[in-house]
Amino acid sequence: MKLLLAAVGRAKNGPERALFEQYASRLKLPFDVREVEEKRPLSSAERKAREADLLLACVPAGAVVVALDERGKLYGSEDFAAAYGGWLERGAPCVAFLIGGADGHGDAVRTRADALLSLGKMTWPHMLVRAMLAEQLFRAQSILDGHPYHRA
């Protein structure tokens, strides 16, 4: 079992990347990052469709796919931990988290996704979303392990 983060855009060195790496390094499962970009000048609809294809090409067969989407489900940390535990228990080879581009996910990603996850109604910078996701995965791991990192 492994975790995958497939994201539109390249992470640059800086505090957001350092924070992501700090939490990702604490995870027990291997956490692979794949970054994709479409640089051609395309319409918004064409770009979303192309980015969806690029993201889905990163996902291994049989993976549980969780798309981060502003219209997705809002979880508290304990409920997210329970959902995460359920995804792990499916026995899939991978749980893949997909972060779309500035215009959101194309229909192909939304159709393929096993779950849509929202980090709230506010708009967050994509690089900060990576760090927030890694922290919540570490928190979920801690909750499932009964570790005191999460104190409700």
C-alpha positions in Angstrom: 0.0 0.0 0.0 1.2 3.5 -0.8 0.0 7.0 -1.0 0.1 9.2 -4.1 -0.3 12.9 -4.6 -0.8 13.8 -8.2 -1.0 17.6 -8.6 -1.2 20.1 -11.4 1.8 22.5 -11.1 5.4 22.2 -9.9 6.3 22.9 -6.3 9.1 25.5 -5.9 11.4 25.6 -3.0 9.9 27.6 -0.1 8.0 27.4 3.1 5.0 25.6 1.7 7.2 22.9 0.2 9.2 22.5 3.4 6.0 22.2 5.4 4.6 19.6 3.0 7.9 17.6 3.2 7.9 17.8 7.0 4.5 16.1 7.4 4.9 13.7 4.4 8.1 12.4 6.0 6.2 11.5 9.1 3.8 9.2 7.3 4.3 5.4 7.7 3.3 4.6 4.1 5.4 5.6 1.1 4.1 8.9 -0.2 4.9 9.5 -3.9 4.4 12.9 -5.6 3.8 13.3 -9.3 3.5 16.7 -10.8 1.9 17.4 -14.2 1.6 20.6 -16.3 0.0 21.6 -19.5 1.8 24.5 -21.0 0.0 24.9 -24.3 -2.4 27.9 -24.5 -5.8 26.1 -24.2 -9.3 27.3 -23.4 -10.4 26.7 -19.8 -12.5 23.6 -20.8 -9.7 22.2 -22.9 -7.1 22.8 -20.1 -9.3 21.1 -17.5 -9.8 18.1 -19.7 -6.1 17.8 -20.5 -5.1 18.2 -16.9 -7.6 15.5 -15.9 -6.0 13.1 -18.4 -2.6 13.9 -17.1 -3.6 13.4 -13.5 -5.4 10.1 -14.2 -2.4 8.8 -16.1 -0.5 9.0 -12.8 -3.0 6.8 -10.9 -2.1 3.1 -10.7 -4.8 0.5 -11.6 -7.0 -0.4 -8.7 -6.2 2.7 -6.7 -8.7 4.5 -4.5 -9.0 8.0 -6.0 -9.7 11.0 -3.8 -10.1 14.3 -5.7 -9.6 17.5 -3.7 -12.5 19.7 -4.8 -14.2 22.7 -3.3 -17.6 20.9 -3.8 -16.4 17.8 -2.0 -17.3 16.5 1.4 -16.1 18.5 4.5 -14.7 16.4 7.2 -13.6 17.0 10.8 -10.3 15.4 11.5 -11.7 12.4 13.3 -14.2 11.8 10.5 -11.5 12.2 7.9 -9.4 9.6 9.9 -12.3 7.2 9.7 -12.7 7.7 6.0 -8.9 7.4 5.5 -8.9 4.2 7.5 -11.7 2.9 5.3 -9.8 3.7 2.1 -6.8 1.8 3.5 -8.9 -1.2 4.4 -10.2 -1.6 0.9 -6.9 -3.4 0.1 -6.2 -1.2 -2.9 -2.5 -0.9 -3.9 -2.7 2.9 -3.5 -4.8 5.8 -2.3 -4.3 8.6 -4.8 -5.1 12.2 -3.9 -5.6 14.5 -6.9 -5.2 18.3 -6.9 -6.4 20.0 -10.0 -5.3 23.2 -11.7 -6.6 26.8 -11.2 -9.9 26.0 -13.0 -10.6 22.8 -11.0 -10.9 19.2 -12.1 -12.1 18.0 -15.4 -15.1 15.8 -15.6 -13.0 12.7 -16.1 -11.4 13.1 -12.6 -14.8 13.8 -11.0 -16.2 10.7 -12.6 -13.3 8.4 -11.7 -13.0 9.7 -8.1 -14.1 7.4 -5.3 -14.4 10.4 -3.1 -14.4 14.2 -3.3 -12.7 16.0 -0.4 -13.0 19.6 0.4 -10.6 21.4 2.7 -13.2 24.2 3.3 -15.1 26.8 1.5 -12.1 29.2 1.3 -9.8 29.1 -1.7 -6.3 28.0 -0.8 -3.1 28.2 -2.8 -2.4 24.9 -4.4 1.0 24.6 -2.8 -0.4 25.2 0.6 -3.1 22.6 -0.1 -0.3 20.0 -0.4 0.9 20.9 3.1 -2.6 20.9 4.6 -3.3 17.5 3.1 0.0 16.0 4.3 -0.7 17.3 7.8 -4.2 15.9 7.8 -2.9 12.5 6.6 -0.4 12.5 9.5 -3.2 13.5 11.9 -5.4 10.7 10.6 -2.6 8.3 11.0 -2.1 9.5 14.6 -5.8 9.2 15.4 -5.9 5.7 14.0 -2.8 4.7 15.9 -4.2 6.2 19.2 -1.2 8.6 19.3 -1.7 11.8 21.3 -0.8 14.2 18.4 -4.5 14.8 17.9 -6.2 16.0 21.0 -9.9 16.6 20.4 
